[in-house]
Amino acid sequence: MAIGAGFIQAGFWLSFLKAMQVEDVSRVSAMSFVYPLFIFIAAGYLLGESLSMNSYLGATLIVISAVILSYRRTGDDSPLVLSPALKYVFLFWAFSILYSIYIKYMVAFMDEWHLYMWSSVGTLIAAILLMTNKGIRDDSLMMFTKGPFVVASMFSEEVFDFLARIFIIFAYAEGSASLVSSVRSIQPLIVLLLVLPLNLFLPSVLNEELNRKSLASKFTAVILVALGFYLIS
């Protein structure tokens, strides 16, 4: 079962990265972190975690934020259209919900480090299976021809991913699935605050949509997500 958690994790990472290919990082981050709302509901029914009126109010704010971010303009005077990342975000939500409930259930039976080790084995197996696809294999090998900066970025990302995964497992061992997911909802705000200065120095890399209307919708949605999960927690 722990190896299966690794397969699930590979699924939500693939969904997240596909969404990042077609949408702004700040918008994807905020859209993706609506998933704790569904974890909160699932935890209430599957794990027996309590539900309160504040929790329902917080859930309503999160749904509103999702609606705000699901639509975007292709130009200043163009009509609102659905974000192209939405279909991948839906997949991310599904995998993330399953992973969070799965991990919370598993920490009752396994040591945190053992759970991390065996789930990593599952992720490795999933990666090996993906590498049987020639297109994915060629793209992966091509990354090593892009120079030391790109290679160093990939390895540093893996270090951050390792730290995030192990800390999340320990967090689920100590607290409820709803509470851990609520704390994680702060991430979109941090991403947005980082994107603003980075876009000034690396505009060709981030290519964020930072006009007045776009920034207003992103900030509004991020604040609603943070406030919503504050009420839930």
C-alpha positions, 0 to 999 in steps of 0.5 A, a space after each residue: 500500500 505504501 508503494 501505491 502511495 508513490 504511484 499516486 504521488 507521481 500522478 499528481 506531480 504529472 498533472 501539476 506540471 502539465 498545468 504549469 506548461 499552459 498557465 501562470 505559476 501563481 494562478 496554477 498554485 492558487 487553483 491547485 490548492 483548492 484541493 484541501 477543501 475536498 480533503 476536508 470533506 472526505 476526512 469528515 466522512 472517511 476519517 471522522 474529523 469534525 465539521 463546524 459552521 466556520 468550516 462550511 463558511 471557509 469552504 464557500 470562500 475557497 469555492 469562490 476563489 476557484 471560480 475566480 481563477 478558473 476564468 481568464 482574459 486573453 486580452 484587455 478587451 477580450 471575454 472571459 474564457 476558462 483557463 486551459 490548465 483547469 482540466 489538469 488541475 482537476 486531475 491534480 485535485 483527485 490525486 492529491 485528495 487520494 494521496 492525503 487520505 491515503 497517507 493519513 491512513 497509513 501513518 497509523 500503521 507505519 513509521 514515517 521514514 518507512 512510509 517515505 521510503 516505500 512510497 519513494 519506491 513506488 514513485 521510482 517504479 512509476 518514473 521507470 514505466 514513464 521512461 519506456 515512452 520514447 518521447 518522455 525519454 528523449 525529453 528527459 535526456 535533452 534536459 542534460 544538454 541545456 547546461 549546468 544551470 538547468 541540471 542544477 535547477 533539476 537537482 535542487 528541485 528534487 532536494 526541495 521535493 524530498 524535504 517537502 514530502 518527508 515533512 508532510 508525512 510527519 505533519 500528517 502523523 501529528 495532526 488531522 488531514 484537514 488541519 495539515 491541508 489548511 496550513 498548506 493553503 498558505 503556499 499560493 500567497 507565498 508563490 505570488 509574493 515570490 513571482 512578483 520580484 522574480 518576474 522583473 529579473 527573469 521575465 523570459 522564464 516566468 512569463 507571468 500575466 501581471 496586468 492590473 486585472 490579472 493581479 487583482 484576481 490572483 490576489 483576491 483568490 489567494 486571500 480568499 483561499 487563505 481566509 477560507 482555510 483559516 476558518 476551516 482550521 
